[in-house]
Amino acid sequence: MNSILKKALTLLAGDDMSLDFLKLPIKARPLKTLTERELLTLESEVGGQLFGPVADSHRREFFCLDKQTWIWYEEWLDAKKKKQSTTVRYEVSPQGVLKVQEGLQYNYLEGEELRNFGLSVRLYYEQVARKVYRRDPATGQKLL
Amino acid sequence: MNTTTINHDTYQLPGSNGELDRTHEYSERDSEISRSTPNTAVERMTRDAIEAAEAAHTIDTSDIDQRRIEHVGGNVIELAGRPTAHEFDPTSTVDMLTAGAYIIQFRADEQPIQHAA
């Protein structure tokens, strides 16, 4: 703080007055400068770990692209050390969850797969809210 | 019959006496609303992702509305394993959409305001 201002305040208010209120607040939102893509990457790091450990030769991403679209991406090296990958897009609508996968027909999730997907979405939301955005998943409010 | 007389000393025509300033306020508010809804950058990313997926994938839309009993081509989420899934109540699709909407809102709240070029 400017020393002249400090002296002036001390003269006016006396030595026993705390001047802490003049200090600049600590930046409370450290993510503020990240781009949308960087935030997605952070979310995806959390999402990729929801399904347990990933083998060394694998890379897994699972993230919320927008309100109704979720992406699963898996990348690995085959026996010939050639990179393979698969991308699955899940489109959520009130009627169901449509699964779109490379080279395959569209199909709606059912049974165990639908339950697993729903659980994954719930876990993703709870963990991303806490770990990335520092929010209470139940209320959406900032955690102190 | 009673008649209403307009007091011309206080009555203001639209567009006069500060009306433009209020229009400015509305446009700022609209800008904030559009930033906090998922219809901006995320929508653009979605469109890009879908276009990229459609360009790379062979998509057969012949059965898009047909529910399929068997899981053609395997089940990625199932293969990844979720042994504790049965311990939770099933999550409805509305809950999934709500979770997605909250995440998009959190994401928008963290982003700096984007000014038009």
Interface residues (C-beta under 8 A of the other chain):
Chain A: R29 L31 K32 T33 L34 T35 E36 R37 L39 L40 E43 F51 G52 R60 C64 L65 D66 K67 Q68 T69 W70 I71 W72 E74 T86 T87 V88 R89 V92 S93 P94 Q95 G96 V97 L98 V100 Q101 E102 G103 L104 Q105 Y106 N107 Y108 E110 E112 E113 L114 R115 N116 F117 G118 L119 S120 V121 R122 Y124 Y125 V128 A129 V132 Y133 R135 G140
Chain B: P38 A41 V42 E43 M45 T46 A49 I50 A53 A56 H57 T58 I59 D60 T61 S62 D63 I64 R67 R68 I69 H71 V72 G73 N75 V76 I77 E78 A80 G81 R82 T84 A85 H86 F88 P90 T91 S92 T93 V94 D95 M96 L97 A99 G100 A101 Y102 I103 I104 Q105 F106 R107 D109 E110 Q111 P112
